[in-house]
Amino acid sequence: MSTPQKSTASRVKTSTAKVKAALPAKRRAADLAYDAIETMMSTMQLEPGSPIVEAELAERTGMGRTPVREALLRMISIGLIVQQPRRGLLVSNIDLAEHLDVIQTRRVLENLVAACAARRASAAQRKEIVQCAEKMVAAAERGNLDEYMRWDHELDVVIHTASRNRSAVKCVTPLIVQCRRFWYAYQHAGEISEGARAHLELAQGIATGDEAAAITGANRLMDYLEDFAKRIIES
């Protein structure tokens, strides 16, 4: 799934520019750098076990060295990047044996985040949450994986903001990236439309303002990810 370096860098820079334009100005450069690097990890542009070169990431993301360094330190703290003697910084590996534990832990946190978002989201946020999920469905119908992944990320951002539960968001974010990497690595064995429908059910549950409906939607999404993981692990 490799792509030419110039094309990859251009695509990430374009994505970063879109994020800058779409998000509130108060978002810090380090947050934007984190999002761009996370996208590269999630879509296997930075493969598990590959070395991290700060200068290269600054060039590929179009961000400065300082925000990139801050983003990398954050990723080290949550285990997305590991530091090894004499090898420097590496993208963490996908551990098949532990992945079901990742999903089970994420399920608990997703239920909490979904319930908080259902209770606390503004009317505008509820509308945006559903729109993001609908765009995921549309991207799935077109078979556009890049768009699907972009709206998947945007959906998480809006839900997390709406939940106003920073502690839960901080805990669930690295688990989401692990799941997203796993799904992208093995998506040939999955069904993108099924994943889109699961996200839409979550979004619609949150939009109702009913915490029970939101939790049902979160569990529907986790069931999809768990079933997908079991198929890969058992194959």
C-alpha positions, -999 to +999 in steps of 0.1 A: +000+000+000+030+023-004+026+056-022+052+080-037+068+102-011+058+134-029+022+123-032+020+112+004+035+145+017+012+165-005-019+146+006-011+151+043-003+187+039-036+192+021-054+174+049-036+195+075-046+227+057-083+216+056-082+209+093-067+243+100-094+259+080-122+239+095-113+239+132-114+268+157-084+291+157-077+282+194-065+247+184-027+246+189-002+238+163+009+207+183-027+194+181-028+198+144+006+181+141-007+153+163-038+149+140-016+148+109+008+122+123-020+101+137-036+100+102-003+088+088-002+061+114-038+051+110-036+048+072-002+029+074+017+057+057+038+052+089+039+015+093+042-004+126+079-007+135+090+021+111+115+047+124+103+082+133+124+111+118+113+144+132+126+165+103+109+143+078+076+145+096+079+183+098+083+183+060+055+158+053+030+176+075+040+211+067+043+219+104+072+233+124+097+212+143+085+223+177+048+213+173+059+180+157+083+173+186+055+181+211+031+158+192+057+130+192+062+133+230+025+130+235+024+099+213+053+084+233+034+090+266+004+070+253+023+042+236+017+050+200+055+055+196+081+036+215+117+045+222+143+018+219+180+019+228+202+024+197+172+024+174+156+056+184+118+063+180+096+037+163+059+034+155+045+008+179+036-026+166+000-040+162-003-068+188-029-093+176-028-111+209-038-080+228-062-064+203-093-079+218-083-064+252-079-030+235-115-033+221-129-044+254-113-015+272-124+009+245-160-003+248-162+009+284-148+043+276-169+047+244-201+040+264-191+068+288-181+092+260-213+085+241-235+090+271-218+123+280-221+135+244-258+126+243-264+146+275-241+175+268-240+181+231-254+214+216-280+213+189-253+223+164-230+195+175-258+169+173-264+179+137-227+178+129-223+144+145-249+129+122-236+147+092-201+133+097-215+098+100-237+103+069-206+113+050-189+081+061-218+062+047-216+081+014-178+075+012-183+038+019-209+036-009-184+052-033-156+029-020-135+060-012-114+048+017-095+081+022-127+100+026-141+073+049-111+076+072-112+114+072-148+115+082-142+088+108-116+110+124-138+141+122-167+122+138-145+113+167-134+150+171-169+163+173-182+136+196-152+141+219-157+178+220-194+174+226-188+150+255-169+176+275-152+147+293-115+153+288-104+124+311-123+098+291-112+113+258-076+113+268-079+076+277-099+064+247-079+083+220-049+060+218-072+030+218-091+045+188-059+049+169-049+013+176-083+001+163-081+024+133-046+010+124-058-026+129-088-020+107-068-003+079-041-030+080-067-057+075-096-038+058-094-062+028-112-087+051-138-063+063-169-046+050-166-008+049-204-003+045-211-022+077-186-001+095-202+031+082-237+019+093-223+012+128-209+047+131-242+061+119-261+042+145-238+057+172-242+092+158-280+089+156-281+076+192-261+105+205-282+130+184-314+118+202-301+130+235-311+097+250-281+082+269-294+047+265-297+050+228-262+065+226-247+036+246-266+011+223-250+028+193-215+027+209-219-010+216-231-016+181-198-001+168-177-021+193-195-053+183-186-046+147-149-040+156-148-070+179-163-094+153-139-080+126-109-085+149-119-121+158-122-130+121-086-117+115-072-134+146-088-167+139-080-168+102 
